[in-house]
Amino acid sequence: MNISNQKGYTLVDGIIQLSVLMLFSQVFAVTVGWTNKIEDSITNPLDTEWALFVQNVGTYLNDIDTLIIQKEQPGIRVKKGGEEYDIELYQNLIRKQKNRLGHEHMLLHVKSISISIEGQTLRFYVQFLNGMEKEHNFYVTFRSE
């Protein structure tokens, strides 16, 4: 076997291979970082819990008789069809009570809640124990007599 070139690697070959390695390592690092960020946003249960909470609260704010914003126990009291519903902060969760009985968990790991109303817009602002903050505006419809 006759090998015509026995010089080995040249400096130019080494620089080209190092450049290719650096390029692929950067692409790999960016891809791993991006997939971790996507995974965190997909697997974060807080966003799903918040969406379910918003949907659940919205069902109680249509065709109501009265709406009271509670100060002592932060939350709202809704009177609708002869029933009374309290949606309020209790310890580290938001709960629902029907006619001031029972205790149904609606949203967990809550640090504080702020509620305000302007016209027919009810604004919920929630701060969670992990520091995340969520806000939603509900449109309230009152029963017409």
SEGUZA-993368 format. One record per residue: residue in one letter; x, y, z of N, C-alpha, C, O in turn; chain. Coordinates in nm, 2 decimals. Layout:
BEGIN
+------+--------+--------+--------+--------+--------+--------+--------+--------+--------+--------+--------+--------+-------+
: resn :    n.u :    n.v :    n.w :   ca.u :   ca.v :   ca.w :    c.u :    c.v :    c.w :    o.u :    o.v :    o.w : chain :
+------+--------+--------+--------+--------+--------+--------+--------+--------+--------+--------+--------+--------+-------+
:    A :      X :      Y :      Z :      X :      Y :      Z :      X :      Y :      Z :      X :      Y :      Z :     A :
...
+------+--------+--------+--------+--------+--------+--------+--------+--------+--------+--------+--------+--------+-------+
This chain:
BEGIN
+------+--------+--------+--------+--------+--------+--------+--------+--------+--------+--------+--------+--------+-------+
: resn :    n.u :    n.v :    n.w :   ca.u :   ca.v :   ca.w :    c.u :    c.v :    c.w :    o.u :    o.v :    o.w : chain :
+------+--------+--------+--------+--------+--------+--------+--------+--------+--------+--------+--------+--------+-------+
:    M :   0.08 :  -0.12 :   0.00 :   0.00 :   0.00 :   0.00 :   0.09 :   0.12 :   0.00 :   0.18 :   0.14 :   0.08 :     A :
:    N :   0.06 :   0.21 :  -0.09 :   0.15 :   0.33 :  -0.11 :   0.07 :   0.45 :  -0.07 :  -0.03 :   0.48 :  -0.14 :     A :
:    I :   0.11 :   0.52 :   0.04 :   0.04 :   0.65 :   0.08 :   0.12 :   0.76 :   0.03 :   0.24 :   0.78 :   0.06 :     A :
:    S :   0.06 :   0.85 :  -0.05 :   0.13 :   0.95 :  -0.11 :   0.15 :   1.07 :  -0.02 :   0.24 :   1.15 :  -0.04 :     A :
:    N :   0.05 :   1.09 :   0.07 :   0.06 :   1.21 :   0.16 :   0.07 :   1.16 :   0.30 :  -0.02 :   1.11 :   0.36 :     A :
:    Q :   0.18 :   1.19 :   0.37 :   0.20 :   1.14 :   0.51 :   0.23 :   1.26 :   0.60 :   0.29 :   1.25 :   0.70 :     A :
:    K :   0.17 :   1.38 :   0.56 :   0.20 :   1.50 :   0.64 :   0.11 :   1.51 :   0.76 :   0.15 :   1.57 :   0.86 :     A :
:    G :   0.00 :   1.44 :   0.77 :  -0.09 :   1.44 :   0.88 :  -0.18 :   1.57 :   0.88 :  -0.21 :   1.62 :   0.77 :     A :
:    Y :  -0.23 :   1.61 :   1.00 :  -0.31 :   1.73 :   1.00 :  -0.23 :   1.86 :   0.99 :  -0.12 :   1.87 :   1.03 :     A :
:    T :  -0.30 :   1.95 :   0.92 :  -0.24 :   2.08 :   0.91 :  -0.31 :   2.17 :   1.00 :  -0.42 :   2.14 :   1.06 :     A :
:    L :  -0.26 :   2.29 :   1.02 :  -0.32 :   2.39 :   1.11 :  -0.45 :   2.43 :   1.06 :  -0.55 :   2.45 :   1.13 :     A :
:    V :  -0.47 :   2.44 :   0.93 :  -0.59 :   2.48 :   0.86 :  -0.70 :   2.37 :   0.89 :  -0.81 :   2.40 :   0.92 :     A :
:    D :  -0.66 :   2.24 :   0.87 :  -0.75 :   2.13 :   0.90 :  -0.80 :   2.14 :   1.05 :  -0.92 :   2.12 :   1.07 :     A :
:    G :  -0.71 :   2.16 :   1.14 :  -0.75 :   2.17 :   1.28 :  -0.84 :   2.29 :   1.31 :  -0.94 :   2.27 :   1.39 :     A :
:    I :  -0.82 :   2.40 :   1.25 :  -0.91 :   2.52 :   1.27 :  -1.05 :   2.49 :   1.21 :  -1.15 :   2.53 :   1.28 :     A :
:    I :  -1.05 :   2.43 :   1.10 :  -1.18 :   2.40 :   1.04 :  -1.26 :   2.30 :   1.12 :  -1.38 :   2.32 :   1.15 :     A :
:    Q :  -1.19 :   2.20 :   1.17 :  -1.26 :   2.10 :   1.26 :  -1.31 :   2.16 :   1.39 :  -1.42 :   2.13 :   1.44 :     A :
:    L :  -1.22 :   2.25 :   1.45 :  -1.26 :   2.32 :   1.57 :  -1.38 :   2.41 :   1.55 :  -1.47 :   2.42 :   1.63 :     A :
:    S :  -1.38 :   2.48 :   1.44 :  -1.49 :   2.57 :   1.40 :  -1.62 :   2.49 :   1.39 :  -1.73 :   2.54 :   1.44 :     A :
:    V :  -1.62 :   2.38 :   1.32 :  -1.74 :   2.29 :   1.31 :  -1.78 :   2.25 :   1.44 :  -1.90 :   2.25 :   1.47 :     A :
:    L :  -1.69 :   2.20 :   1.53 :  -1.73 :   2.16 :   1.66 :  -1.79 :   2.27 :   1.74 :  -1.89 :   2.25 :   1.81 :     A :
:    M :  -1.74 :   2.39 :   1.74 :  -1.79 :   2.50 :   1.81 :  -1.93 :   2.54 :   1.76 :  -2.02 :   2.57 :   1.84 :     A :
:    L :  -1.95 :   2.54 :   1.63 :  -2.08 :   2.57 :   1.57 :  -2.19 :   2.47 :   1.62 :  -2.29 :   2.51 :   1.66 :     A :
:    F :  -2.16 :   2.34 :   1.61 :  -2.25 :   2.24 :   1.65 :  -2.28 :   2.24 :   1.80 :  -2.39 :   2.21 :   1.85 :     A :
:    S :  -2.18 :   2.27 :   1.88 :  -2.20 :   2.28 :   2.03 :  -2.29 :   2.40 :   2.06 :  -2.37 :   2.39 :   2.15 :     A :
:    Q :  -2.28 :   2.51 :   1.99 :  -2.37 :   2.62 :   2.01 :  -2.51 :   2.59 :   1.97 :  -2.60 :   2.62 :   2.04 :     A :
:    V :  -2.52 :   2.53 :   1.86 :  -2.66 :   2.48 :   1.81 :  -2.72 :   2.39 :   1.92 :  -2.84 :   2.40 :   1.95 :     A :
:    F :  -2.64 :   2.30 :   1.97 :  -2.69 :   2.20 :   2.07 :  -2.73 :   2.27 :   2.20 :  -2.83 :   2.24 :   2.25 :     A :
:    A :  -2.65 :   2.37 :   2.24 :  -2.68 :   2.44 :   2.37 :  -2.81 :   2.52 :   2.35 :  -2.89 :   2.52 :   2.44 :     A :
:    V :  -2.82 :   2.59 :   2.24 :  -2.95 :   2.67 :   2.22 :  -3.07 :   2.57 :   2.21 :  -3.17 :   2.61 :   2.26 :     A :
:    T :  -3.05 :   2.46 :   2.14 :  -3.17 :   2.37 :   2.13 :  -3.20 :   2.31 :   2.27 :  -3.32 :   2.30 :   2.30 :     A :
:    V :  -3.11 :   2.27 :   2.35 :  -3.14 :   2.22 :   2.48 :  -3.21 :   2.33 :   2.57 :  -3.30 :   2.30 :   2.64 :     A :
:    G :  -3.16 :   2.45 :   2.56 :  -3.22 :   2.56 :   2.64 :  -3.36 :   2.59 :   2.59 :  -3.45 :   2.61 :   2.68 :     A :
:    W :  -3.38 :   2.58 :   2.46 :  -3.52 :   2.61 :   2.41 :  -3.61 :   2.50 :   2.45 :  -3.73 :   2.52 :   2.49 :     A :
:    T :  -3.57 :   2.37 :   2.44 :  -3.66 :   2.26 :   2.48 :  -3.69 :   2.26 :   2.63 :  -3.80 :   2.23 :   2.67 :     A :
:    N :  -3.59 :   2.30 :   2.71 :  -3.62 :   2.31 :   2.85 :  -3.73 :   2.42 :   2.88 :  -3.82 :   2.41 :   2.96 :     A :
:    K :  -3.72 :   2.53 :   2.81 :  -3.81 :   2.64 :   2.83 :  -3.95 :   2.60 :   2.78 :  -4.05 :   2.63 :   2.85 :     A :
:    I :  -3.96 :   2.53 :   2.67 :  -4.09 :   2.48 :   2.62 :  -4.15 :   2.38 :   2.71 :  -4.27 :   2.38 :   2.74 :     A :
:    E :  -4.06 :   2.29 :   2.77 :  -4.11 :   2.19 :   2.86 :  -4.17 :   2.25 :   2.99 :  -4.27 :   2.21 :   3.04 :     A :
:    D :  -4.10 :   2.36 :   3.04 :  -4.15 :   2.42 :   3.16 :  -4.29 :   2.49 :   3.13 :  -4.37 :   2.48 :   3.22 :     A :
:    S :  -4.30 :   2.55 :   3.02 :  -4.43 :   2.61 :   2.99 :  -4.54 :   2.51 :   2.96 :  -4.66 :   2.54 :   2.99 :     A :
:    I :  -4.51 :   2.40 :   2.91 :  -4.61 :   2.30 :   2.88 :  -4.65 :   2.22 :   3.01 :  -4.77 :   2.19 :   3.03 :     A :
:    T :  -4.55 :   2.19 :   3.09 :  -4.58 :   2.11 :   3.21 :  -4.61 :   2.19 :   3.33 :  -4.63 :   2.13 :   3.44 :     A :
:    N :  -4.62 :   2.32 :   3.32 :  -4.66 :   2.41 :   3.44 :  -4.81 :   2.39 :   3.46 :  -4.89 :   2.44 :   3.39 :     A :
:    P :  -4.84 :   2.33 :   3.57 :  -4.99 :   2.30 :   3.60 :  -5.06 :   2.43 :   3.64 :  -5.18 :   2.44 :   3.64 :     A :
:    L :  -4.99 :   2.53 :   3.68 :  -5.05 :   2.66 :   3.73 :  -5.13 :   2.72 :   3.62 :  -5.24 :   2.78 :   3.65 :     A :
:    D :  -5.08 :   2.72 :   3.50 :  -5.15 :   2.78 :   3.39 :  -5.28 :   2.71 :   3.36 :  -5.39 :   2.77 :   3.33 :     A :
:    T :  -5.28 :   2.58 :   3.37 :  -5.40 :   2.50 :   3.35 :  -5.50 :   2.52 :   3.46 :  -5.62 :   2.53 :   3.43 :     A :
:    E :  -5.45 :   2.52 :   3.58 :  -5.54 :   2.54 :   3.70 :  -5.60 :   2.68 :   3.69 :  -5.72 :   2.70 :   3.72 :     A :
:    W :  -5.53 :   2.78 :   3.65 :  -5.58 :   2.92 :   3.63 :  -5.69 :   2.92 :   3.53 :  -5.80 :   2.98 :   3.55 :     A :
:    A :  -5.67 :   2.86 :   3.41 :  -5.77 :   2.85 :   3.30 :  -5.90 :   2.79 :   3.35 :  -6.01 :   2.83 :   3.32 :     A :
:    L :  -5.88 :   2.68 :   3.43 :  -6.00 :   2.61 :   3.48 :  -6.07 :   2.70 :   3.58 :  -6.20 :   2.70 :   3.59 :     A :
:    F :  -6.00 :   2.77 :   3.66 :  -6.06 :   2.85 :   3.76 :  -6.14 :   2.97 :   3.70 :  -6.25 :   2.99 :   3.74 :     A :
:    V :  -6.08 :   3.03 :   3.60 :  -6.14 :   3.14 :   3.52 :  -6.27 :   3.09 :   3.46 :  -6.38 :   3.15 :   3.47 :     A :
:    Q :  -6.27 :   2.97 :   3.40 :  -6.39 :   2.91 :   3.34 :  -6.50 :   2.88 :   3.44 :  -6.61 :   2.91 :   3.42 :     A :
:    N :  -6.45 :   2.83 :   3.55 :  -6.55 :   2.79 :   3.66 :  -6.61 :   2.92 :   3.72 :  -6.74 :   2.92 :   3.74 :     A :
:    V :  -6.53 :   3.02 :   3.75 :  -6.59 :   3.14 :   3.81 :  -6.69 :   3.21 :   3.71 :  -6.79 :   3.26 :   3.75 :     A :
:    G :  -6.65 :   3.21 :   3.58 :  -6.73 :   3.27 :   3.48 :  -6.88 :   3.21 :   3.48 :  -6.97 :   3.28 :   3.44 :     A :
:    T :  -6.89 :   3.09 :   3.51 :  -7.03 :   3.03 :   3.51 :  -7.12 :   3.08 :   3.62 :  -7.24 :   3.08 :   3.60 :     A :
:    Y :  -7.06 :   3.14 :   3.72 :  -7.14 :   3.20 :   3.83 :  -7.17 :   3.35 :   3.81 :  -7.25 :   3.40 :   3.89 :     A :
:    L :  -7.12 :   3.41 :   3.71 :  -7.14 :   3.55 :   3.69 :  -7.23 :   3.59 :   3.58 :  -7.23 :   3.70 :   3.53 :     A :
:    N :  -7.32 :   3.50 :   3.53 :  -7.42 :   3.53 :   3.43 :  -7.55 :   3.52 :   3.49 :  -7.59 :   3.43 :   3.57 :     A :
:    D :  -7.64 :   3.62 :   3.46 :  -7.78 :   3.63 :   3.50 :  -7.79 :   3.62 :   3.65 :  -7.86 :   3.54 :   3.71 :     A :
:    I :  -7.71 :   3.71 :   3.72 :  -7.72 :   3.71 :   3.87 :  -7.81 :   3.81 :   3.92 :  -7.85 :   3.91 :   3.85 :     A :
:    D :  -7.85 :   3.80 :   4.05 :  -7.94 :   3.90 :   4.11 :  -7.85 :   4.01 :   4.18 :  -7.88 :   4.13 :   4.16 :     A :
:    T :  -7.75 :   3.97 :   4.26 :  -7.66 :   4.07 :   4.33 :  -7.52 :   4.01 :   4.33 :  -7.50 :   3.89 :   4.32 :     A :
:    L :  -7.43 :   4.11 :   4.34 :  -7.29 :   4.08 :   4.35 :  -7.23 :   4.17 :   4.46 :  -7.24 :   4.29 :   4.45 :     A :
:    I :  -7.17 :   4.11 :   4.56 :  -7.11 :   4.18 :   4.67 :  -6.96 :   4.15 :   4.68 :  -6.92 :   4.03 :   4.67 :     A :
:    I :  -6.87 :   4.25 :   4.69 :  -6.73 :   4.22 :   4.71 :  -6.71 :   4.22 :   4.86 :  -6.73 :   4.32 :   4.92 :     A :
:    Q :  -6.66 :   4.11 :   4.91 :  -6.63 :   4.10 :   5.05 :  -6.50 :   4.16 :   5.09 :  -6.40 :   4.15 :   5.01 :     A :
:    K :  -6.49 :   4.22 :   5.20 :  -6.37 :   4.29 :   5.25 :  -6.30 :   4.20 :   5.36 :  -6.18 :   4.18 :   5.35 :     A :
:    E :  -6.38 :   4.15 :   5.46 :  -6.32 :   4.08 :   5.57 :  -6.25 :   3.95 :   5.52 :  -6.13 :   3.92 :   5.55 :     A :
:    Q :  -6.32 :   3.87 :   5.44 :  -6.27 :   3.75 :   5.38 :  -6.27 :   3.78 :   5.23 :  -6.37 :   3.77 :   5.16 :     A :
:    P :  -6.15 :   3.82 :   5.18 :  -6.14 :   3.86 :   5.04 :  -6.21 :   3.77 :   4.94 :  -6.17 :   3.65 :   4.93 :     A :
:    G :  -6.31 :   3.82 :   4.87 :  -6.38 :   3.74 :   4.77 :  -6.50 :   3.81 :   4.73 :  -6.52 :   3.93 :   4.74 :     A :
:    I :  -6.59 :   3.73 :   4.67 :  -6.72 :   3.78 :   4.62 :  -6.83 :   3.70 :   4.67 :  -6.82 :   3.58 :   4.70 :     A :
:    R :  -6.95 :   3.76 :   4.68 :  -7.07 :   3.68 :   4.72 :  -7.17 :   3.71 :   4.60 :  -7.20 :   3.83 :   4.57 :     A :
:    V :  -7.22 :   3.60 :   4.54 :  -7.31 :   3.61 :   4.43 :  -7.44 :   3.55 :   4.47 :  -7.45 :   3.44 :   4.52 :     A :
:    K :  -7.55 :   3.63 :   4.45 :  -7.69 :   3.57 :   4.47 :  -7.75 :   3.55 :   4.33 :  -7.76 :   3.64 :   4.25 :     A :
:    K :  -7.79 :   3.42 :   4.31 :  -7.84 :   3.39 :   4.17 :  -7.94 :   3.28 :   4.19 :  -7.92 :   3.17 :   4.24 :     A :
:    G :  -8.06 :   3.30 :   4.14 :  -8.17 :   3.20 :   4.14 :  -8.20 :   3.15 :   4.28 :  -8.23 :   3.03 :   4.29 :     A :
:    G :  -8.20 :   3.23 :   4.38 :  -8.23 :   3.19 :   4.52 :  -8.12 :   3.12 :   4.59 :  -8.13 :   3.08 :   4.71 :     A :
:    E :  -8.01 :   3.11 :   4.53 :  -7.89 :   3.05 :   4.59 :  -7.78 :   3.16 :   4.61 :  -7.78 :   3.26 :   4.54 :     A :
:    E :  -7.70 :   3.13 :   4.71 :  -7.59 :   3.23 :   4.74 :  -7.46 :   3.16 :   4.73 :  -7.44 :   3.05 :   4.79 :     A :
:    Y :  -7.36 :   3.21 :   4.65 :  -7.23 :   3.15 :   4.63 :  -7.12 :   3.25 :   4.68 :  -7.13 :   3.37 :   4.65 :     A :
:    D :  -7.03 :   3.20 :   4.76 :  -6.92 :   3.27 :   4.81 :  -6.79 :   3.21 :   4.74 :  -6.77 :   3.09 :   4.74 :     A :
:    I :  -6.72 :   3.30 :   4.67 :  -6.59 :   3.26 :   4.61 :  -6.49 :   3.35 :   4.68 :  -6.48 :   3.47 :   4.65 :     A :
:    E :  -6.41 :   3.29 :   4.77 :  -6.32 :   3.37 :   4.86 :  -6.19 :   3.30 :   4.89 :  -6.17 :   3.18 :   4.87 :     A :
:    L :  -6.10 :   3.39 :   4.93 :  -5.97 :   3.34 :   4.98 :  -5.98 :   3.28 :   5.12 :  -6.04 :   3.34 :   5.21 :     A :
:    Y :  -5.93 :   3.15 :   5.13 :  -5.93 :   3.09 :   5.26 :  -5.80 :   3.02 :   5.28 :  -5.76 :   2.93 :   5.20 :     A :
:    Q :  -5.72 :   3.07 :   5.37 :  -5.58 :   3.02 :   5.39 :  -5.50 :   3.03 :   5.26 :  -5.48 :   3.15 :   5.22 :     A :
:    N :  -5.45 :   2.93 :   5.20 :  -5.37 :   2.94 :   5.08 :  -5.45 :   2.89 :   4.96 :  -5.39 :   2.83 :   4.87 :     A :
:    L :  -5.58 :   2.90 :   4.95 :  -5.66 :   2.86 :   4.84 :  -5.78 :   2.95 :   4.82 :  -5.82 :   3.02 :   4.91 :     A :
:    I :  -5.84 :   2.94 :   4.70 :  -5.97 :   3.01 :   4.68 :  -6.07 :   2.90 :   4.68 :  -6.06 :   2.80 :   4.61 :     A :
:    R :  -6.17 :   2.92 :   4.76 :  -6.28 :   2.82 :   4.77 :  -6.41 :   2.87 :   4.73 :  -6.43 :   3.00 :   4.72 :     A :
:    K :  -6.51 :   2.78 :   4.71 :  -6.64 :   2.82 :   4.68 :  -6.73 :   2.76 :   4.78 :  -6.71 :   2.64 :   4.82 :     A :
:    Q :  -6.83 :   2.83 :   4.83 :  -6.93 :   2.78 :   4.93 :  -7.06 :   2.82 :   4.87 :  -7.09 :   2.92 :   4.81 :     A :
:    K :  -7.16 :   2.72 :   4.88 :  -7.29 :   2.74 :   4.84 :  -7.38 :   2.76 :   4.97 :  -7.38 :   2.67 :   5.06 :     A :
:    N :  -7.45 :   2.87 :   4.98 :  -7.53 :   2.91 :   5.10 :  -7.45 :   2.90 :   5.22 :  -7.50 :   2.85 :   5.33 :     A :
:    R :  -7.32 :   2.94 :   5.22 :  -7.23 :   2.94 :   5.33 :  -7.20 :   2.80 :   5.39 :  -7.17 :   2.79 :   5.51 :     A :
:    L :  -7.22 :   2.70 :   5.31 :  -7.20 :   2.56 :   5.36 :  -7.10 :   2.50 :   5.26 :  -7.09 :   2.54 :   5.15 :     A :
:    G :  -7.03 :   2.40 :   5.31 :  -6.93 :   2.32 :   5.23 :  -6.80 :   2.40 :   5.20 :  -6.78 :   2.51 :   5.26 :     A :
:    H :  -6.72 :   2.34 :   5.13 :  -6.59 :   2.40 :   5.10 :  -6.53 :   2.33 :   4.98 :  -6.47 :   2.22 :   4.99 :     A :
:    E :  -6.55 :   2.39 :   4.86 :  -6.50 :   2.33 :   4.74 :  -6.38 :   2.41 :   4.69 :  -6.38 :   2.53 :   4.67 :     A :
:    H :  -6.26 :   2.34 :   4.68 :  -6.14 :   2.41 :   4.63 :  -6.16 :   2.45 :   4.49 :  -6.20 :   2.37 :   4.40 :     A :
:    M :  -6.12 :   2.57 :   4.46 :  -6.12 :   2.62 :   4.32 :  -5.98 :   2.65 :   4.26 :  -5.96 :   2.62 :   4.15 :     A :
:    L :  -5.89 :   2.70 :   4.35 :  -5.76 :   2.73 :   4.31 :  -5.66 :   2.72 :   4.43 :  -5.69 :   2.78 :   4.53 :     A :
:    L :  -5.56 :   2.65 :   4.41 :  -5.46 :   2.62 :   4.52 :  -5.34 :   2.70 :   4.51 :  -5.31 :   2.77 :   4.41 :     A :
:    H :  -5.26 :   2.71 :   4.62 :  -5.13 :   2.78 :   4.63 :  -5.15 :   2.93 :   4.61 :  -5.06 :   2.99 :   4.53 :     A :
:    V :  -5.25 :   2.99 :   4.66 :  -5.27 :   3.13 :   4.64 :  -5.22 :   3.21 :   4.77 :  -5.25 :   3.17 :   4.88 :     A :
:    K :  -5.15 :   3.32 :   4.74 :  -5.10 :   3.40 :   4.85 :  -5.20 :   3.51 :   4.88 :  -5.23 :   3.54 :   4.99 :     A :
:    S :  -5.25 :   3.58 :   4.77 :  -5.34 :   3.69 :   4.80 :  -5.43 :   3.71 :   4.68 :  -5.40 :   3.66 :   4.57 :     A :
:    I :  -5.54 :   3.78 :   4.70 :  -5.64 :   3.80 :   4.59 :  -5.69 :   3.94 :   4.61 :  -5.71 :   3.99 :   4.72 :     A :
:    S :  -5.71 :   4.01 :   4.49 :  -5.76 :   4.14 :   4.49 :  -5.88 :   4.14 :   4.39 :  -5.86 :   4.09 :   4.28 :     A :
:    I :  -5.99 :   4.20 :   4.43 :  -6.11 :   4.20 :   4.34 :  -6.16 :   4.34 :   4.34 :  -6.17 :   4.41 :   4.44 :     A :
:    S :  -6.19 :   4.39 :   4.22 :  -6.26 :   4.52 :   4.20 :  -6.36 :   4.51 :   4.09 :  -6.36 :   4.42 :   4.01 :     A :
:    I :  -6.46 :   4.60 :   4.09 :  -6.56 :   4.60 :   3.99 :  -6.58 :   4.74 :   3.94 :  -6.57 :   4.84 :   4.02 :     A :
:    E :  -6.59 :   4.75 :   3.81 :  -6.62 :   4.88 :   3.75 :  -6.72 :   4.86 :   3.64 :  -6.70 :   4.79 :   3.54 :     A :
:    G :  -6.84 :   4.91 :   3.66 :  -6.95 :   4.89 :   3.57 :  -6.99 :   4.74 :   3.58 :  -7.03 :   4.69 :   3.69 :     A :
:    Q :  -6.98 :   4.67 :   3.47 :  -7.01 :   4.53 :   3.47 :  -6.89 :   4.44 :   3.45 :  -6.90 :   4.33 :   3.41 :     A :
:    T :  -6.77 :   4.50 :   3.47 :  -6.65 :   4.43 :   3.46 :  -6.59 :   4.40 :   3.60 :  -6.57 :   4.49 :   3.68 :     A :
:    L :  -6.58 :   4.27 :   3.63 :  -6.52 :   4.23 :   3.76 :  -6.38 :   4.18 :   3.73 :  -6.35 :   4.10 :   3.65 :     A :
:    R :  -6.28 :   4.24 :   3.81 :  -6.14 :   4.21 :   3.79 :  -6.09 :   4.13 :   3.90 :  -6.10 :   4.17 :   4.02 :     A :
:    F :  -6.04 :   4.01 :   3.87 :  -5.97 :   3.92 :   3.97 :  -5.82 :   3.94 :   3.94 :  -5.77 :   3.92 :   3.83 :     A :
:    Y :  -5.75 :   3.96 :   4.05 :  -5.60 :   3.97 :   4.05 :  -5.55 :   3.87 :   4.16 :  -5.58 :   3.89 :   4.27 :     A :
:    V :  -5.48 :   3.77 :   4.12 :  -5.43 :   3.67 :   4.21 :  -5.28 :   3.66 :   4.21 :  -5.22 :   3.66 :   4.11 :     A :
:    Q :  -5.22 :   3.66 :   4.33 :  -5.08 :   3.63 :   4.35 :  -5.06 :   3.50 :   4.41 :  -5.12 :   3.47 :   4.51 :     A :
:    F :  -4.98 :   3.41 :   4.35 :  -4.95 :   3.28 :   4.40 :  -4.83 :   3.27 :   4.49 :  -4.75 :   3.37 :   4.50 :     A :
:    L :  -4.82 :   3.16 :   4.56 :  -4.71 :   3.15 :   4.66 :  -4.57 :   3.15 :   4.59 :  -4.48 :   3.19 :   4.66 :     A :
:    N :  -4.57 :   3.11 :   4.47 :  -4.44 :   3.11 :   4.40 :  -4.40 :   3.24 :   4.34 :  -4.30 :   3.25 :   4.27 :     A :
:    G :  -4.49 :   3.34 :   4.36 :  -4.46 :   3.48 :   4.31 :  -4.53 :   3.51 :   4.18 :  -4.53 :   3.63 :   4.14 :     A :
:    M :  -4.58 :   3.41 :   4.11 :  -4.65 :   3.43 :   3.98 :  -4.78 :   3.51 :   4.01 :  -4.85 :   3.49 :   4.11 :     A :
:    E :  -4.81 :   3.60 :   3.91 :  -4.94 :   3.68 :   3.92 :  -5.02 :   3.65 :   3.80 :  -4.97 :   3.65 :   3.69 :     A :
:    K :  -5.15 :   3.65 :   3.83 :  -5.25 :   3.63 :   3.72 :  -5.36 :   3.73 :   3.74 :  -5.39 :   3.77 :   3.85 :     A :
:    E :  -5.42 :   3.77 :   3.62 :  -5.53 :   3.87 :   3.63 :  -5.63 :   3.83 :   3.52 :  -5.59 :   3.78 :   3.41 :     A :
:    H :  -5.76 :   3.85 :   3.55 :  -5.86 :   3.82 :   3.45 :  -5.98 :   3.92 :   3.48 :  -6.02 :   3.94 :   3.59 :     A :
:    N :  -6.04 :   3.96 :   3.37 :  -6.16 :   4.05 :   3.38 :  -6.28 :   3.97 :   3.33 :  -6.28 :   3.91 :   3.22 :     A :
:    F :  -6.38 :   3.97 :   3.41 :  -6.51 :   3.90 :   3.38 :  -6.61 :   4.00 :   3.35 :  -6.62 :   4.11 :   3.41 :     A :
:    Y :  -6.70 :   3.96 :   3.26 :  -6.82 :   4.05 :   3.22 :  -6.93 :   3.99 :   3.30 :  -6.97 :   3.87 :   3.28 :     A :
:    V :  -7.00 :   4.07 :   3.39 :  -7.10 :   4.03 :   3.47 :  -7.24 :   4.07 :   3.41 :  -7.25 :   4.19 :   3.37 :     A :
:    T :  -7.33 :   3.98 :   3.40 :  -7.47 :   4.01 :   3.36 :  -7.56 :   3.99 :   3.47 :  -7.56 :   3.89 :   3.54 :     A :
:    F :  -7.65 :   4.09 :   3.49 :  -7.75 :   4.09 :   3.60 :  -7.88 :   4.05 :   3.54 :  -7.92 :   4.09 :   3.43 :     A :
:    R :  -7.96 :   3.99 :   3.62 :  -8.10 :   3.94 :   3.58 :  -8.18 :   4.06 :   3.57 :  -8.19 :   4.15 :   3.65 :     A :
:    S :  -8.25 :   4.07 :   3.46 :  -8.35 :   4.18 :   3.44 :  -8.49 :   4.14 :   3.48 :  -8.53 :   4.03 :   3.45 :     A :
:    E :  -8.55 :   4.22 :   3.55 :  -8.69 :   4.19 :   3.61 :  -8.79 :   4.25 :   3.52 :  -8.91 :   4.23 :   3.54 :     A :
+------+--------+--------+--------+--------+--------+--------+--------+--------+--------+--------+--------+--------+-------+
